[in-house]
Amino acid sequence: MAAELAAARGQLKEQAVQIGKLAVEFEQARLYSMRAIDDARGETRAWRERCASVEAQAVARAREDNILLETFRQLAYQRGATIPAVLQKGPK
């Protein structure tokens, strides 16, 4: 009976060690997964910020282009270019 008890305690000790190793491996896998998720979120955030920056630059560039276009149009009209009927003020 004592031998069986000692064998059971030995098996229990081995199982406890294996469970401890499994817990450590599980924790490492969990940390790896969390880091991967954080990295993906960070990359997504970075791309979102880049897109917002590019869109803001495009809007600013379009605004500048419209200002330049209107300036050149006014200069052309002042120098005698014909104004299209669609852009003329008053009755058509």
C-alpha positions as CSV (number, residue, x, y, z in Angstrom):
1,M,0.0,0.0,0.0
2,A,2.9,2.4,0.9
3,A,4.5,1.6,-2.5
4,E,1.3,2.4,-4.3
5,L,1.0,5.6,-2.4
6,A,4.6,6.6,-3.2
7,A,4.0,5.7,-6.9
8,A,0.8,7.8,-7.0
9,R,2.6,10.7,-5.3
10,G,5.4,10.4,-7.9
11,Q,2.9,10.5,-10.7
12,L,1.1,13.4,-9.1
13,K,4.4,15.3,-8.8
14,E,5.2,14.6,-12.5
15,Q,1.7,15.7,-13.5
16,A,2.1,18.9,-11.5
17,V,5.4,19.7,-13.2
18,Q,3.9,19.0,-16.6
19,I,0.9,21.2,-15.8
20,G,3.3,24.0,-14.7
21,K,5.2,23.7,-18.0
22,L,1.9,23.8,-19.9
23,A,0.8,26.9,-18.0
24,V,4.1,28.6,-18.9
25,E,3.7,27.6,-22.6
26,F,0.1,28.8,-22.6
27,E,1.1,32.2,-21.1
28,Q,3.9,32.6,-23.7
29,A,1.4,31.8,-26.5
30,R,-1.1,34.3,-25.0
31,L,1.6,37.0,-24.8
32,Y,2.6,36.3,-28.4
33,S,-1.0,36.6,-29.5
34,M,-1.5,39.8,-27.6
35,R,1.6,41.3,-29.1
36,A,0.6,40.3,-32.6
37,I,-2.8,41.9,-32.1
38,D,-1.2,45.1,-30.7
39,D,1.2,45.2,-33.7
40,A,-1.7,44.8,-36.1
41,R,-3.7,47.5,-34.4
42,G,-0.6,49.8,-34.5
43,E,-0.1,49.2,-38.1
44,T,-3.8,49.8,-38.9
45,R,-3.6,53.0,-36.9
46,A,-0.4,54.1,-38.8
47,W,-2.1,53.4,-42.2
48,R,-5.2,55.3,-41.1
49,E,-3.1,58.3,-40.1
50,R,-1.2,58.2,-43.4
51,C,-4.4,58.0,-45.3
52,A,-5.8,61.0,-43.4
53,S,-2.6,62.9,-44.0
54,V,-2.7,62.1,-47.8
55,E,-6.4,63.0,-48.0
56,A,-5.7,66.3,-46.2
57,Q,-2.9,67.1,-48.6
58,A,-5.0,66.3,-51.6
59,V,-7.8,68.6,-50.4
60,A,-5.3,71.4,-49.8
61,R,-3.7,70.8,-53.2
62,A,-7.2,70.8,-54.9
63,R,-8.0,74.1,-53.1
64,E,-4.7,75.7,-54.3
65,D,-5.4,74.4,-57.8
66,N,-8.8,75.9,-57.8
67,I,-7.4,79.3,-56.6
68,L,-4.8,79.2,-59.3
69,L,-7.3,78.2,-62.0
70,E,-9.6,81.0,-61.0
71,T,-6.6,83.5,-61.0
72,F,-5.6,82.4,-64.5
73,R,-9.2,82.5,-65.7
74,Q,-9.6,86.1,-64.5
75,L,-6.3,87.1,-66.1
76,A,-7.4,85.5,-69.3
77,Y,-10.7,87.3,-69.2
78,Q,-9.0,90.6,-68.5
79,R,-6.8,90.1,-71.5
80,G,-9.6,89.5,-73.9
81,A,-10.5,85.8,-73.7
82,T,-14.1,85.1,-74.4
83,I,-16.2,84.1,-71.4
84,P,-18.2,80.9,-72.0
85,A,-22.0,81.4,-72.0
86,V,-22.3,79.0,-69.0
87,L,-20.1,81.3,-66.9
88,Q,-21.6,84.6,-67.9
89,K,-23.7,86.5,-65.3
90,G,-27.1,87.8,-66.2
91,P,-29.8,86.6,-68.6
92,K,-28.7,84.0,-71.1
